[in-house]
Structure formats: C-alpha cells, structure tokens
Amino acid sequence: MENEKISIVIPVYNVEKYLPECIDSVERQTYRNLEILLVDDGSTDSSGRMCDDYAASDMRITVIHKPNGGLSDARNAGLKHVTGKYLAFIDSDDIVDNGYIEKLYCGLQAAAADIAMCRIETFIEEMPPERHCPNNYTNEYHGTDMLLRSYLTGKIRPMAWGKLYRKKIYDRILFPKGKTTEDVYVFAEVLLQCSKLVTVDSAAYYYRQRKNSIQLSPATNTDCIIEAHFHNFDVISKKFPALSELAYERYLYSYMDAMNKNLLCGGPKDKAQQYKKQLRQNWKRMLAGDCCSAERKLALLLSLVSSPLYEATYIAHSKRLMEQIK
C-alpha cells in the first residue's frame, strides 16, 4: 500500500508555539511513505530554525525558506517541490490524527475517487480528546456537475485542508497571491478537475481556533470573500451554464458572509452598509433560490428587518459556538 508517495505541504509563518504539535502529528502518521514540505514563509520568530531541526532528524522532511508572501504564495512554493502522486495541505497550527493520511488514502482508493475528505474537529488552543470514529466511506459524489452542485449548496467544504487529492488536480492550479479566502477562490477550478469525491466518516483533522484570532483585525479584507465567490460564479457559469443561477445565488450570499465577518472584526460601518445594500436589492432572488438553508434565509430576513437585533443575535451565536468547542 505504501509504495505510493504522498506529499504534504505545510506553510509556516510565526507559529513557534504550535509548530511542534503539528509536525509531531504528521511524523506519527501510520502511512509512512510521505514527503513533508515545510515552507517557511519568512518567519521572524524561531519557526524557521525549528523546521530545520525537524528536517535534520527526519529524511522525509524538506524545508523551503522564502521571503514572506502570504499563505497562497507559501502553498504555491510548496507545490513546485511536490513529487508525490497524492497531495495534502495542513495548516501549521493544526493537528491531525495518527491515521489521518491512511484513512483518506484508503477511502480514496476504495472509491476510486479523485479527492477524499474527512470530518473536522474544531478546538481552542488545547488538543481535543482522542476520538474513535468509524472509518467508513459514507458519501460519494459522482460527476463534476454533482460535485459543483454539492459545493454550492454547502455539502462539500471548500477548505484546502482536511482532504487528500490526486496531485494531478493541482498541476495547473495556483492559489491567488495576496488574497484571503484563497481556498474558496480556487475550489471551483479544483472540482472541475474531478469526477468523484468520497467522504470518510472520521474526525481526523483538528482545526485550531486561536483565542487571539476570534476577534479578527479591523484591517481584514472582507471584500475578498465576495471576490472569491464571484470568481467561482464566473468559472462555473462558463463551464456549466445550467448551474449559473445556483452559482450566482451563492455569490449573492457571500455579501452576507462578508457582512458577518465585518461585524465580528469591527470593520468599517460604511462597508457594512455596502453589503446590506446588495442584500436589500437581491433578497427576493436569494429567498427563492436553492443555495442556502431555511435557517440562513431567516437570518437574511432578520438582517433586513432589524439590523441591531440581527447583529446582537449573530454575535451571541458566535460566542456560544466558541464556548461549545472549548
């Protein structure tokens, strides 16, 4: 089984507090034939030196030192050095289950899929308790049309991490340098390279929610959320015209995503008004569509009827979520 090399790209930037947990969890993988690419994106703390120390003791690790260019640029630098047949991305402050790669690889092979995706366990700072989830292959999404439709309706998450890919998917895809929401930006193009995705019923990827990142910086570029979804609308409508309306509805809901993020990060009020203007102009079309759940449609209505009530409710809901995952 382990004759096929799997490459793991881990962008690293000023994460000295979390990096050992991440790399240790990758080194402990039950699937051993790995190429571990640590991309030091111009770290100003000890992260770069820590990467070199790990490489000195594990021949599977290669360190790439580069000037700071952001997450997308670091991932792209890693992609240039990938030699494996399969590919995974892991963020350097996250942790993976010891069987993470093996579970995804087995699921991908069993289903003859192009992507395998597992469930995500979110935690704040401390490592969550070990979960013993069944390693079943619960859902298969067949055909590019179904894959795109499932993404647009929220059944498939667009994050780059938490998945194992056939490397050829990324042969002609690069993450957009200098943009946030980079995972969303390329996801339609990723799915256009696929014919099948399988989900593995195991919470094998542990996503760390940092306490100091819950309140986002007011400088956060929330417009990137809208830009990413409009890019996907453009890509999908050209290749699959029958999905144009659904893709456009998802783009419209990105104004709500941006409004929510702007609210949490204490962003400019004039920006919030721009987002609300778009929602007021398109609410009938959004409510009539199939893109989002009834709960989200109710939230849209509340935001239009009473902004203060919506904002108070959304902030309280976000705080409750944070409490639940501690």
N, C-alpha and C positions, 0 to 999 in steps of 0.2 A: 504493500500500500504506500510506503513512504519513499518510493523511487521518484515520485513527482515533487519537485521543489516548489515550495510556497513562499512567496516574498511578502514581507510585512513592512510597510512604510510608516514610520513614526516621526512626525515633525516635532522638534524640541525647541522651546523658547522659554527661558527663565522659569523652569519648573523643578528646581533643585529639591524642593520639599516633597514632590510627588513622584519624581522620575524613578527612584529605586523600586517603588511598588509596581510601577508599570512594567519596567524591564524585567524584574524578577518574575512577574506573572507570565511574561512572554517566554522567558527562558525555561519555565517549568512546563511548557506545553507537552502533552503526551505525543503529539505529532512532532517528530524531531527534525525532519528534513526541511529546515527553514533558512531563509535568507532574511536577516533582520537589518533593515536600513534605518539608522538613526540620523536624521537630518537636523543638525544644529544650525538653527536659523539666526546666527549672530547673537547668541545668548550673552548677557552681560553678568550673569551670576556663574555658579560653578557647574552648570548643566553640561557645557561642552566638555569640560575635563572629566566629568562623570561618565559621559558617553565613551570617551577614550579609554577609561579604566575598564568599563564593561567589555569593550572590544578586545582589550588585551587578554582577557580571560575566557572569551568565547569566540571561536573562529567563525561562527555563523554571523557575527555582528560586523557590519561595515558602518563607519561614521563618515558623514559628509558635512564638512564645515563650510558655511556660506555666509555672506552678508545678510543682514535682516531684510526680508522681503515680504513677510507675512505668511499666513498658513497656506494659501494657494501656491505661492512660489516655492515653499518648502516641499509640499507634496509633489509638485512638478519636478523638482530637483531629484526627489526620490524615485519617481517614475523613470527617469532617464537611466537609472542604475539597476532597475529590476531585471533579473534574469530567470525568475521562476515562471512556471506555466500558470500559476494561480496567484492572486493578489489580495491582500487585505490592508486596510488602513486602521490604525489605532492611535487615538489621541494620547499624548504623553502624560496626562494627569488621570487617565482612566486605567482600569484593571480588567483583565479577562480571566475567566475560569480556566483551570488547568487543561480542560478538554475542549476549549473554545475552537481551535483550528480543526481538531479531529472531528468534532461534531458537525461543523459546517462542511468540511470536505466529504465526509460520509454522506451527508444529506445531498450535497451537490451531485456526487457520483451515483447515488441510488436513484435519483430522479432524472439523471442525465440533463441537469439544469445548467444555466449559464451563471446564475447568482444563487447563493444560499444566504438566508437571513435568519438571525436568531432574535429572541426577545431581549429587551434591555431592562436592566435593574438600575434605577437611579438612587444615588446615596449622597449624603452631605459629609464630606471630609473623611469620616471613618469608613473602614471596609465593612460592607454589609455581611450578614451571616451567610454561611455556605448554603446554597440552595440545591436540592437534589430533584431536579426536574426531569421528567421522562424525555428521552432522546428520540422523539417521534417526528416524522416529517408530515406536518399536519395539513399544509396547504400547498397546492401547486397552481401557479398562474401560467397559462399556456398562451402563446401568441403575443406579438407586440401590441396589438390592439387592446387585449385584455390587461396587459402589463401597464400600459399608459392609463387606461380607464381606472385601474385599481389604485394607481398613484394619485390621480386627480381626485378620487373620492376618499383618500386617506387610508386605504387598506395597506399600502406599501409606503414605508417611510423613506424620505429622500436622503437621509444622512449617509455619508460615505462609509463611516464605521459601522460595526455590527453586521458586516456582510463579508462573504468571500466571493471573489469574481474570477472568471476566466480572464487571464491577463490581456488577451486579445481585445477585450472590450475597450480598454484604455489605450490601445495603440495609437489612436488619432484624437484622443480627448485630453485636454489640459484644463486645469482649474483656472478661473479668471483671476489674474493677479490684481491685488489691490482692492478686492471686493469682499465684503462679508456675505453670508448666505451662499457661499461658494458651492456647497453640496447641492442645494436646490438648483443653482444655475446650470449645472451640467447634467442633472438627473434625467431629463427627457432624452438627451443625446445618449446617455448610458443605456436606457431602456430600448432605444432604437437599435442597439447592437445585440439585443437579447431575444430569445424565443421562449425561454422558460425561467421562472424563479420559484424556488422552494423555500418554505419557512420551516425552521427547526424549533420544536417546542421545548426550548431550553433557555433560561435567562443566563446566558453565558458571557454577556458583555456588561460590565459595571461602569455606568456613566457617572462621573464625579461632578456634582453640583457644588462649586466652591462658594463658601459663605460670602466672600467678598465680591462675588460676581452676580449675586441675586439682584442687587440694586445696580443696574447697568449704568455705564457712564453716560452723561447727557450728550457727549460727543458721538454716541453710537449713530451710525448712518442707517437710519430705518428705511430710507428710500431704496437701499439695496435689496430689501425684501421684495418690493414691488417690481424692481428691475429684473430680478431673477425669475419671477413668475411670468412677467411679460415675455421674457426671452423664451421660456418654455412654451407659452402660448404660440409664439411665432414659429418655433421649431415644429410643434405638434400639428398646427393647422396646415403647414406646408406638406407634411408627410401623410397625415391622417385627417383630411378635411371633415370627415364625419365626427371627429372629436373636437372640432373647433369651438363649438358652443360650450362644451364642458370645460375645455381649457380656458376659455375666456371667463367663465364664471369663477374658476379657481383664481385667475388673475385678479378679478374684482374683489374677492375675499382677502387678497393679500393686502388691500388697503386697511382691512380690519386687523390683520396681523401686525401691520406697521403701526397702526394706532395704539394697539395694546402694548407693543414694545416701547413706543414713545412714552406711553403713560408710566410704565414701570421704571424707565430710566430717567424720568423727569425731564424729558425733551422739550423743545420749544413749543409754545402754545399755538403759534401760527402754523406749525407743521401739523399739529393735531387737527386744526381747522381745515387744512387742505385735504386730509384723509376723510374727515367727516363729510366734506362737500361731495367727494366722489361717492361715498356710501349713500348720501341723500339722493343723488342723481340716478343711482342704479339699484336701489333697494328692491324694486318690484321684480326686476330681472333676476336678482340674486335669490329672492324668496321662491321664485317659480322654478329655479333650477334644481338639478340633482347632485350638485357638487358636495354640499355640506349637510350635516345632520340637522334634525329639528331643533336640537338644543342650541346649535350655533345660530340658526335662523332667529330663534327667540332672543338670543343675545344681540343680534343685529338690530332687531326691533327696539329693544330696550335702549341701545345706544342712541337711537334716533329720537325716541320719545323723551328720555331724560338722561342727558349726559352725566350729571352729577351722581345719579343713582347707579348708572352703569359703571362709572369709574370706581365708586366705593365698593360695589359688588365684585368687580373684577380684581381689585387689589386684595380684598378679603379672601377671595377664592384662591389667589396665587399664594398668599401666606399660608392658608390651610394645606395646600399641596406641599409646600416646603416642610411644614410640620409633620406631615404623614410620611415623608421619606427620610426623616432623621434617624 
